[in-house]
Amino acid sequence: MGTLVFGMMQSLDGYVDGVSGALEMPPPDAVLGRHFTDHVRGLAGCLYGRRIYEIMRYWDEDRPEWDEGDHEFAAAWRAKPKWVVSRTLKSVGANATLVGKNVEAFVRRLKKDVEGEIDVAGPALAASLTDFGLIDEYRLYFRPFVLGGGKPYFAGARPPLRIIASDRIGEEAVLVTCVPA
């Protein structure tokens, strides 16, 4: 059975991107980058909202400015199946499946059929999955930046949560892991 985990980097004031709608925090350092590469390698797949999927498509094609860590992350990400929830996209890239209707039923079946951890990304998608009681774990990656506005990690009312772990990742991030209370 699959486990749905909603985890994203965020500013200290709780935003996953800034007022302009673009990620305004600097890229992760090498330690945090390695953490995310290892994390992606261990996933069964990724469940994305449209907007975050479009941002992550950056990793679809190699770029000349990438370092070795970028290439490793891209290879790990490309290898994972992706399910993209969107009412507006007509198609998705390689190793991705478009989910347009009956998201709740699809995700319930996905959890039943896929063994392992399924990464959820996108606050609006996570809010609807939270409302359906489908998110098993929340991973809040805090970085020492303040954006002052933008898209919050929790797109709706914060569900009752219980902290089960906290970990420092290198010099620039703290991971707080919570489960529904």
C-alpha positions in Angstrom: 0.0 0.0 0.0 1.2 3.5 -0.8 1.8 6.3 1.6 1.0 9.9 0.5 3.5 12.4 1.8 3.1 16.2 1.2 6.5 17.8 1.6 7.9 21.1 0.3 10.5 23.7 1.1 9.2 26.8 2.6 10.2 30.1 4.0 10.2 30.7 7.8 6.9 32.6 7.3 5.3 29.5 5.7 5.4 30.3 1.9 6.5 27.9 -0.8 6.9 30.6 -3.3 7.0 34.4 -3.3 4.5 37.1 -4.3 5.6 37.1 -7.9 4.6 33.4 -8.2 8.1 32.2 -8.7 10.3 30.5 -6.2 12.3 33.4 -4.7 14.6 31.4 -2.3 18.1 30.6 -3.5 18.6 27.0 -4.6 19.5 24.5 -1.9 23.1 24.0 -0.9 24.9 20.8 -1.6 23.8 19.0 1.6 20.1 19.8 1.0 20.5 19.0 -2.7 21.9 15.6 -1.8 19.0 15.1 0.7 16.4 15.7 -2.1 18.2 13.5 -4.6 18.3 10.6 -2.1 14.7 11.3 -1.2 13.6 11.2 -4.9 15.5 8.0 -5.5 13.5 6.3 -2.7 10.1 7.3 -4.0 7.5 5.1 -5.7 6.4 8.2 -7.6 5.3 11.8 -7.6 1.8 13.2 -7.5 1.8 16.8 -8.7 -0.6 19.7 -9.1 -0.3 21.4 -12.5 1.7 24.4 -11.5 4.4 22.6 -9.5 4.6 20.0 -12.3 5.3 22.8 -14.8 8.0 24.1 -12.5 9.6 20.6 -12.1 9.7 20.1 -15.9 12.9 22.1 -15.6 14.5 18.8 -14.9 13.3 17.1 -18.1 16.3 18.2 -20.2 20.0 18.5 -19.3 21.3 22.1 -19.1 25.0 23.1 -19.7 25.1 25.1 -16.4 24.3 22.1 -14.3 26.8 20.5 -11.9 27.1 16.8 -11.1 24.5 17.1 -8.3 21.9 18.7 -10.7 22.5 15.8 -13.2 22.0 13.2 -10.4 18.8 14.8 -9.3 17.4 15.1 -12.8 18.2 11.4 -13.5 16.5 10.3 -10.3 13.5 12.6 -11.0 13.1 11.5 -14.6 13.1 7.8 -13.6 10.0 8.2 -11.3 6.5 7.8 -12.5 4.5 11.1 -12.2 0.8 11.6 -11.9 -0.3 15.2 -12.8 -3.7 16.5 -11.6 -4.9 19.2 -14.0 -8.2 20.3 -15.6 -6.3 22.5 -18.1 -3.3 20.5 -19.4 -4.0 18.5 -22.5 -0.8 16.4 -22.3 2.2 15.8 -20.0 5.8 14.8 -20.5 7.7 11.5 -20.4 6.9 9.1 -17.6 3.9 11.1 -16.5 0.1 10.4 -16.5 -2.5 13.1 -16.7 -5.3 12.9 -14.1 -8.2 15.2 -15.0 -11.3 13.7 -13.4 -12.3 12.1 -10.1 -9.1 12.8 -8.4 -10.2 11.3 -5.1 -11.0 7.9 -6.6 -7.8 8.0 -8.6 -5.6 8.7 -5.6 -7.4 6.1 -3.5 -6.7 3.5 -6.2 -3.1 4.8 -6.5 -2.5 4.3 -2.7 -4.0 0.8 -3.0 -2.0 -0.2 -6.1 1.4 1.4 -5.6 3.8 0.2 -2.9 5.9 2.8 -1.2 6.1 6.5 -0.7 4.3 8.8 -3.1 5.4 12.4 -3.0 2.7 15.0 -3.2 3.6 18.5 -4.3 1.4 21.6 -4.7 -0.5 23.3 -1.9 -3.9 23.3 -3.7 -3.7 19.6 -4.5 -2.5 18.8 -1.0 -5.4 20.8 0.5 -8.0 18.8 -1.5 -6.2 15.5 -0.6 -6.2 16.6 3.0 -9.9 17.3 2.8 -10.4 13.7 1.6 -8.3 12.3 4.4 -5.7 11.0 2.0 -2.4 12.6 3.2 -0.5 10.3 5.5 2.4 12.6 6.4 3.4 16.2 6.1 7.1 17.2 5.7 7.7 20.9 6.3 11.2 21.9 5.2 12.0 25.3 6.7 14.8 27.5 5.3 16.0 30.7 6.8 14.3 33.1 4.5 11.3 35.3 4.8 9.2 35.9 1.7 6.5 38.1 3.3 3.8 36.8 1.1 3.0 34.4 -1.8 1.6 30.9 -1.9 1.4 29.3 1.6 2.3 25.7 2.3 -1.2 25.1 3.7 -3.7 26.3 1.0 -6.6 25.7 3.3 -7.2 25.4 7.0 -4.3 23.5 8.7 -5.4 20.1 9.7 -4.8 18.9 13.3 -1.2 17.6 13.2 1.1 15.8 15.6 4.9 16.2 15.2 6.7 12.9 15.0 10.2 14.0 14.1 12.5 17.0 13.5 15.8 16.9 11.8 18.4 19.5 10.8 19.6 19.1 7.2 23.0 20.7 6.8 23.4 24.4 7.6 20.2 25.7 6.0 17.2 23.6 6.6 15.1 22.0 9.3 12.7 19.3 8.5 9.6 18.9 10.7 7.6 15.7 10.1 4.0 15.6 11.1 1.1 13.1 10.8 -2.7 13.8 11.1 -3.6 14.0 14.8 
